[in-house]
Amino acid sequence: MDLEQLFAGLDSVRWGDVDHAYGEADDLPGIMRALAGDEQQAHDALDELWSSILHQGTVYAATAEAVPFLARLVAAGVHPVELLVLLGGIAESEDEYGLPEPGACRAAVVDQLPLILPLFESGDPEVRRAAVWAAGRAGSVSVLPALRRGWRRAEEAPGVRAELLAALAHLDPEGTAATATAAVSADAPDRLRMVALLVCVDLGLPWTPAHQDAMVSLLPAGPHVVDRFDPQRNEPLHYTVHRLLLRDTDRDRSAAYDLIEAALRLPGAEARGEALWAAEHACLISRSAPGRLAGALLSLLADPSFTDTASLLPVLGKLGDQAAGAAPALAALAAMDGEPADRALEVLVRVAPEQAGPLLARDLGRRERTMRAVTGLSGLRPALPLPYGPELVNAIRIRLTEIAGSDEPRGGDAAELAVLLLGWGRQAAAALPEVTAVFQRHPARVARALAAVCPPEHRDETAELLRRAAESGDPDDRYEAADALRALTGETGPLVSVLKEVLAEGARQELPRTAGELGSDGLVLVPHLRAALTPQGDGPRSNPAMNADVQTALALWRLTGDAAEAVAVLGGVLAEAADGMWTRWPVANAARAAACIGPAGAALAPALGPLLDDPVQAPGAVIALRSLGHGLDDARAADLLLSSAERNAEWATALDALGALGPGALTPEVRARLTALAEGDLRVVDSGLEPEIVPRDERLRIRARELLAAAKD
């Protein structure tokens, strides 16, 4: 191996002028030279290349510069399989960053096809397979003759033949349809049949009983694709169900559900595992999936051959009320010990919360997963409200007593319990003594709960306790105590005193927001709010700083009635955040604040106008511009709001704003789009935390139906 020839020109590239994922790429020459070193050096170099020039699927300017040297190494037989897979991944990437022109990395791979195509004739089937993969992903039709020759040659290695079919379908979809259909035949090797099925579903061919039977006969599918280079299709059943459902026709939906149900009836644990994963995904993207699949899923619980109830938990949690029939089995599992029991209880909270409460009460201290799901992240109200129950309140009282007497810091545990109590309010008044005891140690964690559960007959002593806590100690503790006192009695003096001090220490969003709610009692805070604003000229602000400035500006306007100062601050935030990739939420908050100010904030209209092009920002911008008196007519506003909701971008704000437009804006076209939002099968909310996708989508449907009902009335 002539290394000097392989790396000719390597040091002539100005690597310091091009970037990879970690900045300047002047380390790439050393990394690529290490590929020709010993086994450990080469292994480490490959890891570094994947991490730097194809980082999580993203390609960079340095990637294009590296491609010719990687192709030379491949042609010289240096780790050809690994480097061909890397070149194929580079070629197919559409996530480009800092390239001199779009598609530069793919073009660089195409330029190296003369070094790649001869490897179709390699004596090593794995090299042939990787070469076919890389050439196919390059996307150049110039590769088709070589691919067709390989196919006609009757390649004996099933893996290579499967990659040939996949590459042909990628580059010549119409011309490959008949070939793929024929390859589904039972006479073909299983690996080829599986890829043929995936090609058929990708090409949009009708999914026939022959396709269905072939797919079921090949389950479990994992062994047929275990070493394929295509990660998108390495779970064939899941992928096929996904593609069929996205066709959004009754026929294809029925085919997808039939396929899942047939797979669930198979006896092997591996095939059933693939079916459960496909069913879970179906519930996340199709609204009809829970109702259609619930029967087959619940029947597993009565099947003596099915003993892994825990494997059902993820999909049961996405069935909603359709999983009510599973409540007895869930309760039985939840009554046991260990993580599966905790997971079962979490699902039971979603499916049958009235049965979950007593089980949670029995073992409150060891149900961490369930408690996290119930209390959520806000600390203000339960994410999954549990019905009030004396057993659960008693269990909470016992836990609070333990926390109050513990030598260890357990404020986090207290905060979780406080969220549950907040959800019940005075129904949980029996817990007042225990909450009071914990308050002595962790005031900030339970102050709101203390005010919420306090009954009228204990109001005076509880108020005095909060009042004393607001006078001295940690600023966070004082603030929470003073705010809870206001909630309990309406008294604002202690809160004003605390805000005077803590505003200067960093204006968290809730501080100016609270100040703005105090009316005339808060006027003394005006100088402190002004002092809390980020000084101009101190450089770019962080998102929290911009959000705090927005809330401070709004508080100043609410307290003084003078819009000029607030408009100047909001304008500064909008200008600074205009080009930021991660500044959407400060911009959204600024738009909401502008809407509150109304016509007096008209000077903000030019900065708000461009936000209409961003689905995430459009709802807030529509509300703000109409509030400012800007000429945004009902038809244009409704279109923008619906577009935002349809793209799952701030849909709640969008639909509320649509309702605020009034019935005159709900034209037949608007009602038709609302009907699609409410009654279409594909979920509109299709991203985010998985446990929240189905509930959030159902809330969207309910809101859209409410608007339609109002329009009909």
C-alpha positions, -999 to +999 in steps of 0.1 A: +000+000+000+015+033-011+003+056+017+020+086+001-001+082-030-032+075-010-029+107+009-014+129-019-028+164-015-041+158+020-019+184+036-027+209+008-063+212+019-069+243+041-085+222+068-085+250+093-108+270+070-135+244+069-156+230+098-169+197+110-193+191+139-167+203+165-153+233+147-122+237+126-113+205+108-075+206+111-076+173+130-090+153+100-056+146+083-044+128+114-077+109+118-077+097+082-040+087+083-049+066+114-073+046+093-042+029+078-028+022+112-032-008+135-066-022+144-072+000+175-061+032+157-084+024+128-113+017+151-109+049+169-105+069+137-137+055+123-156+065+154-141+100+152-151+103+115-187+093+121-188+117+150-172+147+132-181+146+095-215+128+097-226+138+131-261+124+138-267+126+100-254+161+095-227+169+069-203+198+068-179+216+046-151+194+059-171+164+049-170+172+013-132+178+015-127+144+032-147+123+006-119+119-021-094+106+005-120+082+020-128+068-015-091+063-022-088+043+010-118+022-001-103+015-035-070+004-018-089-021+004-086-001+037-117-009+057-138-008+026-171-020+042-170+006+070-159+035+047-184+026+020-212+027+045-199+061+057-198+074+021-233+062+015-245+080+047-227+112+035-244+109+001-279+105+014-277+132+040-301+162+035-291+178+068-263+202+056-244+227+077-220+253+064-216+239+029-203+261+000-234+251-019-264+227-014-256+191-022-219+196-022-213+164-001-235+142-023-217+157-054-184+148-038-195+111-035-208+111-071-174+123-082-158+092-066-182+067-082-154+056-106-136+042-075-167+027-060-184+010-089-156-015-097-162-029-062-195-044-075-172-072-087-153-077-054-148-113-043-161-103-008-199-102-007-199-077+021-178-053+001-201-058-029-231-051-007-216-020+008-205-007-026-241-011-039-254+007-009-230+037-013-235+039-050-273+038-047-274+065-020-254+088-042-286+094-062-270+095-096-288+077-124-254+070-140-252+041-115-283+024-130-265+004-157-241-011-132-269-019-108-290-036-136-260-057-146-255-068-110-292-078-108-292-097-142-260-115-131-281-134-106-260-124-076-260-154-053-255-136-020-290-127-007-278-096+011-262-082-020-292-090-041-314-073-016-293-041-017-294-042-055-331-042-054-332-014-028-308+007-048-327+002-081-360+012-064-343+043-050-330+055-084-357+041-107-390+036-087-413+031-117-389+008-134-384-014-103-421-019-093-426-051-113-392-065-102-401-059-065-435-074-069-420-105-084-394-107-056-421-111-030-426-146-042-420-174-018-393-188-042-370-159-033-346-158-003-361-144+028-338-114+030-347-104-006-384-110+000-383-087+030-366-059+012-390-064-018-419-059+006-404-027+019-398-015-016-435-022-025-448-002+004-423+026-004-434+027-040-471+031-029-481-002-046-514-017-035-509-038-004-525-071-013-533-103+006-501-117-010-480-089+005-498-094+039-492-132+039-456-127+029-449-102+057-466-124+083-447-155+071-414-136+075-420-125+111-401-120+133-385-097+107-354-086+127-331-115+115-338-105+078-325-070+082-302-072+112-271-061+092-286-038+066-271-004+062-305+014+061-315+023+097-348+037+086-361+003+075-344-019+101-378-026+118-399-038+088-432-044+105-431-010+123-420+007+091-447-010+069-474-001+093-462+035+094-461+038+056-496+022+052-511+045+078-496+076+062-514+067+030-545+078+050-571+056+032-596+032+048-581+003+028-546+009+039-555+015+075-574-018+075-544-035+060-521-020+087-544-031+115-549-066+100-511-069+098-506-060+135-534-083+146-520-112+126-486-106+141-500-105+176-515-140+171-481-155+163-467-176+191-431-164+193-422-137+218-399-120+192-427-117+166-451-105+193-426-079+205-423-065+170-461-064+168-465-046+201-440-020+190-459-015+157-492-013+176-477+014+199-465+034+169-499+030+152-516+045+183-493+075+181-501+084+145-536+071+139-567+082+159-586+050+150-558+027+161-567+025+198-603+015+191-593-010+164-564-026+181-577-027+217-595-060+214-565-078+200-542-063+226-564-070+255-570-106+243-533-113+250-540-108+287-563-139+285-539-159+264-521-185+286-491-185+262-486-148+268-468-143+301-450-110+296-476-086+307-450-059+312-443-058+275-479-046+269-475-016+292-462+010+267-490+004+242-518+001+269-508+035+281-516+049+246-550+033+243-567+058+267-602+046+278-600+018+253-577+000+277-603+000+305-606-037+302-570-041+311-575-024+345-578-057+365-545-071+350-528-037+355-539-035+391-527-071+397-492-062+383-492-029+401-497-046+434-464-064+431-429-051+437-403-036+414-401-014+384-427-033+363-452-028+391-444+009+391-448+011+353-481-008+355-494+017+381-484+046+359-505+031+331-533+025+354-533+061+364-540+069+327-565+042+322-584+039+354-573+066+379-599+057+405-583+023+409-548+037+409-552+059+439-555+032+466-526+012+450-504+043+450-514+049+487-502+014+496-466+020+485-463+057+480-426+058+488-415+034+461-436+045+432-411+070+418-421+066+381-458+069+388-452+100+410-432+117+383-459+110+357-487+122+380-470+154+393-454+164+360-428+192+358-447+224+365-450+221+403-483+239+401-509+212+393-509+175+387-501+164+351-524+134+356-550+144+383-559+116+407-593+115+422-594+125+459-593+095+482-589+093+520-564+064+517-541+084+495-543+115+517-535+094+547-505+079+529-493+114+520-496+125+556-474+096+567-448+105+541-449+142+551-443+132+587-413+111+577-399+140+556-404+165+585-385+142+608-357+132+584-322+145+588-317+143+550-327+170+526-359+158+510-375+189+495-380+172+462-402+145+478-421+172+496-427+191+464-442+161+446-466+155+475-475+191+475-485+190+439-510+163+447-524+183+476-527+214+454-549+194+430-574+186+458-573+219+477-594+220+509-606+184+503-572+175+517-575+198+548-568+168+570-531+170+559-527+206+572-507+196+604-483+175+583-479+202+556-473+227+584-446+206+599-428+202+565-432+239+558-409+246+588-381+228+569-389+234+532-410+265+530-406+271+492-416+235+484-450+234+502-461+270+507-487+269+480-500+236+492-502+250+527-525+278+516-545+255+493-554+229+519-560+254+548-597+254+559-613+287+571-610+278+608-572+276+606-567+306+583-554+330+610-527+308+624-516+296+589-515+332+577-493+341+607-470+312+599-467+323+563-462+360+574-433+351+597-416+329+570-418+359+546-399+381+569-365+364+569-344+336+555-337+323+520-351+346+493-369+318+475-385+306+507-396+342+516-411+348+481-431+315+481-444+322+516-454+357+508-471+347+476-490+319+494-500+344+520-515+366+492-534+336+479-548+328+513-557+362+526-552+387+498-525+404+519-498+420+497-475+439+521-451+410+528-449+401+491-441+437+481-413+438+507-398+405+494-400+416+458-382+448+465-352+427+477-352+397+453-359+416+421-323+430+423-309+395+426-321+383+391-356+388+377-370+353+373-401+354+351-425+348+379-412+378+400-421+406+376-453+387+366-463+387+402-454+423+407-476+433+377-506+416+394-505+438+425-522+469+411-517+501+431-500+481+459-472+473+435-464+509+424-435+511+449-419+483+429-416+503+397-380+515+404-370+480+413-385+466+381-366+491+361-334+482+378-340+445+371-340+451+333-309+439+315-286+469+310-283+479+273-249+473+257-240+443+279-240+419+249-265+393+238-290+382+263-298+346+272-333+333+266-341+335+304-329+371+305-350+380+275-381+363+289-376+381+323-372+414+305-405+408+286-423+401+319-407+431+335-418+453+307-454+440+309-454+445+347-442+481+343-470+488+318-496+472+341-485+492+371-479+526+355-502+525+324-473+540+304-468+519+273-437+537+259-412+521+283-426+486+278-428+490+240-391+500+239-381+469+259-403+446+238-389+461+206-354+454+218-362+418+225-379+413+191-349+429+174-323+409+192-341+376+188-351+381+152-323+360+137-318+336+166-323+299+160-333+292+196-351+324+205-387+314+196-401+315+231-388+350+240-403+362+207-436+344+215-437+360+250-430+394+235-458+390+211-482+380+239-471+410+259-477+433+229-512+419+226-519+428+262-507+464+256-530+468+226-531+499+203-506+518+225-480+493+212-486+500+175-449+508+170-442+471+175-462+461+144-432+462+119-413+437+141-443+415+146-452+412+109-423+388+099-434+364+126-464+355+106-442+334+083-433+311+113-460+286+122-448+286+159-448+324+161-479+331+139-506+326+165-491+351+190-483+375+161-519+373+148-533+381+183-508+409+188-512+426+154-550+425+157-548+439+192-525+467+180-551+476+154-530+463+125-549+456+093-550+418+094-584+407+081-604+377+094-597+355+063-559+361+065-559+356+103-580+324+101-557+310+074-526+317+095-541+302+127-553+271+110-520+266+092-503+267+126-527+242+142-524+219+112-486+218+116-488+210+153-473+244+161-488+263+190-522+247+182-538+256+215-531+293+211-541+291+174-575+276+181-582+299+210-574+328+187-595+314+160-624+312+184-618+349+194-622+360+158-659+353+161-684+333+141-680+356+111-645+342+105-657+306+104-664+305+067-673+271+050-636+267+041-625+274+076-651+249+089-639+223+065-603+227+077-615+226+113-634+194+105-603+178+092-585+188+124-612+172+145-621+142+125-591+132+103-575+099+112-539+110+113-530+127+145-522+164+143-502+162+175-475+137+164-444+147+183-432+156+218-430+134+249-446+101+239-469+097+269-484+131+261-490+127+223-523+109+225-538+131+253-527+163+237-541+153+203-574+144+220-575+179+235-569+194+201-599+174+187-621+185+215-612+222+210-618+219+172-652+203+178-661+230+202-654+256+176-674+237+150-703+234+174-702+272+181-701+278+144-732+257+139-750+274+167 
